[in-house]
């Protein structure tokens, strides 16, 4: 992450993209309900788990005499999410 500092204050003009590594897994299922032998409606739903590990932030400066500090650790986060297909499928068998 790069932040522009002007007159000792953070200036929002610099790039501020946070780097991270993400790994996740999703499980999903679906169902169909047959209205007749060849006509059905259905939907899908799922559950996901993601873990983010954020890269440290290094502060650099082109100001003379600036002493570069150790990288600032950003930590990690884990999230669980549920997913539902918002559409109901309508289909038929040949």
NORCOR-V41572 format. One record per pair of residues at least 12 apart in sequence whose ideal C-beta (glycine too) atoms are under 8 Angstrom apart, sorted by the first residue. I is the first residue (numbers start at 1). J is the second residue. D is the distance in whole Angstrom. If there is no record, write none. Layout:
i & j & d
I & J & D
I & J & D
This chain:
i & j & d
1 & 15 & 8
1 & 16 & 6
1 & 17 & 6
1 & 18 & 5
1 & 19 & 7
1 & 55 & 8
1 & 57 & 5
2 & 14 & 5
2 & 15 & 5
2 & 16 & 7
2 & 17 & 8
2 & 60 & 7
3 & 16 & 6
3 & 59 & 8
5 & 61 & 7
18 & 54 & 6
18 & 55 & 7
18 & 57 & 8
18 & 74 & 7
19 & 54 & 7
19 & 55 & 4
20 & 52 & 5
20 & 53 & 6
20 & 54 & 5
20 & 55 & 6
21 & 52 & 7
21 & 53 & 5
21 & 55 & 8
22 & 50 & 6
22 & 51 & 7
22 & 52 & 5
22 & 53 & 8
23 & 50 & 7
23 & 51 & 5
24 & 48 & 6
24 & 49 & 6
24 & 50 & 4
24 & 51 & 7
25 & 48 & 7
25 & 49 & 5
26 & 46 & 6
26 & 47 & 7
26 & 48 & 4
26 & 49 & 8
26 & 83 & 7
27 & 46 & 6
27 & 47 & 5
27 & 48 & 8
28 & 44 & 6
28 & 45 & 7
28 & 46 & 3
28 & 47 & 8
28 & 83 & 7
29 & 44 & 7
29 & 45 & 6
29 & 46 & 7
30 & 42 & 6
30 & 43 & 7
30 & 44 & 4
30 & 45 & 7
30 & 85 & 8
31 & 43 & 7
32 & 89 & 8
32 & 91 & 8
37 & 93 & 8
38 & 92 & 5
38 & 93 & 4
38 & 94 & 8
39 & 90 & 8
39 & 91 & 8
39 & 92 & 5
40 & 89 & 8
40 & 90 & 8
40 & 91 & 6
40 & 92 & 7
40 & 93 & 8
41 & 88 & 6
41 & 89 & 6
41 & 90 & 5
41 & 91 & 8
42 & 88 & 7
42 & 89 & 5
42 & 91 & 7
43 & 84 & 7
43 & 85 & 5
43 & 87 & 8
43 & 88 & 6
43 & 89 & 7
44 & 84 & 8
44 & 85 & 4
45 & 82 & 7
45 & 83 & 6
45 & 84 & 5
45 & 85 & 7
46 & 82 & 7
46 & 83 & 4
46 & 84 & 8
47 & 80 & 7
47 & 81 & 7
47 & 82 & 6
47 & 83 & 7
48 & 80 & 7
48 & 81 & 5
48 & 82 & 8
48 & 83 & 6
49 & 78 & 7
49 & 79 & 8
49 & 80 & 5
49 & 81 & 8
50 & 78 & 7
50 & 79 & 5
50 & 81 & 7
51 & 76 & 7
51 & 77 & 8
51 & 78 & 5
52 & 76 & 6
52 & 77 & 5
52 & 78 & 8
52 & 79 & 8
53 & 76 & 5
54 & 74 & 4
54 & 75 & 6
54 & 76 & 6
54 & 77 & 8
55 & 74 & 7
56 & 71 & 3
56 & 72 & 6
56 & 73 & 5
56 & 74 & 6
57 & 71 & 6
57 & 72 & 4
57 & 74 & 6
58 & 71 & 5
58 & 72 & 8
59 & 72 & 7
